[in-house]
Amino acid sequence: TTAGVPFATTVKVGVQDAWGNAVSSSTVISPSLVDSISHQALTGNGITSADANTDSLGVATFTGMKFNRAGAVRIKFENAAGLATYSEPFTIAVAAPHHITWVTQPDIVIEDRAVITKAPEAEIRDEFDNLVSTGYSATATLATSNDTDAKILSNATRTAVGGKFTFSSMALAAKVGTYSFVIDSLTVTKTSDSSSVT
């Protein structure tokens, strides 16, 4: 399945007593994502889906279940009493590229015409902020917020590796002042069919 997309099949979970009999009394079952191997709870957004109540046969039915977090996961189903069970492991794929997020800021002070020590880094994310590390090739060109007074001399264009742009070995010619870096141009291409995403 894909992040943000409802499961193709309806998910059902049954509640039983110690002898395997269905528990007919209604209880709320809450689904959440956990790591597929360690079963440890995940944190952040997109890891829960809507609760469901069990019916007279002890079955909770989850229609339109979806999660926004991508990765290798299991679903943990738990009621208020702490009774829990886990699904088989599966993978939620990232959605299409949606935005660029800066993950590493450059040096606060940059020397004129010197190579920047701390390379700025940016990542391609989907609409749910998952890193889009595969399935697309991307090239980005960096500029400054004032191209008249501050120009990038070298290595302004980078190709994403694993969904990340690393603008290393970059030098800047600038007047004394305060500036910011901006993505001046960006090309993202789906590797399977060469369709472009802007």
ChimeraX attribute file (.defattr): number of C-alpha atoms within 10 A of each C-alpha:
attribute: neighborCount
match mode: 1-to-1
recipient: residues
	/A:1	16
	/A:2	18
	/A:3	23
	/A:4	19
	/A:5	15
	/A:6	15
	/A:7	16
	/A:8	11
	/A:9	10
	/A:10	11
	/A:11	12
	/A:12	12
	/A:13	17
	/A:14	16
	/A:15	23
	/A:16	14
	/A:17	9
	/A:18	6
	/A:19	6
	/A:20	8
	/A:21	12
	/A:22	16
	/A:23	17
	/A:24	14
	/A:25	12
	/A:26	16
	/A:27	19
	/A:28	16
	/A:29	24
	/A:30	20
	/A:31	24
	/A:32	20
	/A:33	26
	/A:34	23
	/A:35	16
	/A:36	19
	/A:37	10
	/A:38	9
	/A:39	15
	/A:40	13
	/A:41	15
	/A:42	15
	/A:43	10
	/A:44	7
	/A:45	11
	/A:46	18
	/A:47	19
	/A:48	20
	/A:49	17
	/A:50	14
	/A:51	17
	/A:52	20
	/A:53	17
	/A:54	20
	/A:55	18
	/A:56	12
	/A:57	15
	/A:58	20
	/A:59	21
	/A:60	23
	/A:61	18
	/A:62	21
	/A:63	15
	/A:64	14
	/A:65	19
	/A:66	21
	/A:67	24
	/A:68	24
	/A:69	25
	/A:70	24
	/A:71	19
	/A:72	15
	/A:73	25
	/A:74	24
	/A:75	24
	/A:76	21
	/A:77	20
	/A:78	18
	/A:79	17
	/A:80	10
	/A:81	8
	/A:82	8
	/A:83	10
	/A:84	14
	/A:85	14
	/A:86	17
	/A:87	14
	/A:88	9
	/A:89	14
	/A:90	13
	/A:91	14
	/A:92	19
	/A:93	19
	/A:94	25
	/A:95	22
	/A:96	19
	/A:97	24
	/A:98	16
	/A:99	14
	/A:100	18
	/A:101	14
	/A:102	13
	/A:103	12
	/A:104	13
	/A:105	13
	/A:106	16
	/A:107	12
	/A:108	9
	/A:109	9
	/A:110	17
	/A:111	14
	/A:112	14
	/A:113	15
	/A:114	13
	/A:115	17
	/A:116	19
	/A:117	15
	/A:118	16
	/A:119	16
	/A:120	19
	/A:121	17
	/A:122	19
	/A:123	23
	/A:124	25
	/A:125	21
	/A:126	19
	/A:127	16
	/A:128	20
	/A:129	21
	/A:130	21
	/A:131	21
	/A:132	23
	/A:133	17
	/A:134	13
	/A:135	15
	/A:136	22
	/A:137	19
	/A:138	21
	/A:139	15
	/A:140	20
	/A:141	17
	/A:142	20
	/A:143	19
	/A:144	18
	/A:145	16
	/A:146	14
	/A:147	13
	/A:148	9
	/A:149	13
	/A:150	21
	/A:151	19
	/A:152	17
	/A:153	14
	/A:154	15
	/A:155	15
	/A:156	20
	/A:157	20
	/A:158	17
	/A:159	18
	/A:160	21
	/A:161	14
	/A:162	16
	/A:163	20
	/A:164	22
	/A:165	24
	/A:166	19
	/A:167	23
	/A:168	19
	/A:169	14
	/A:170	20
	/A:171	20
	/A:172	21
	/A:173	17
	/A:174	21
	/A:175	12
	/A:176	11
	/A:177	7
	/A:178	11
	/A:179	15
	/A:180	12
	/A:181	16
	/A:182	13
	/A:183	15
	/A:184	13
	/A:185	12
	/A:186	16
	/A:187	13
	/A:188	19
	/A:189	17
	/A:190	16
	/A:191	13
	/A:192	8
	/A:193	9
	/A:194	11
	/A:195	10
	/A:196	13
	/A:197	14
	/A:198	10
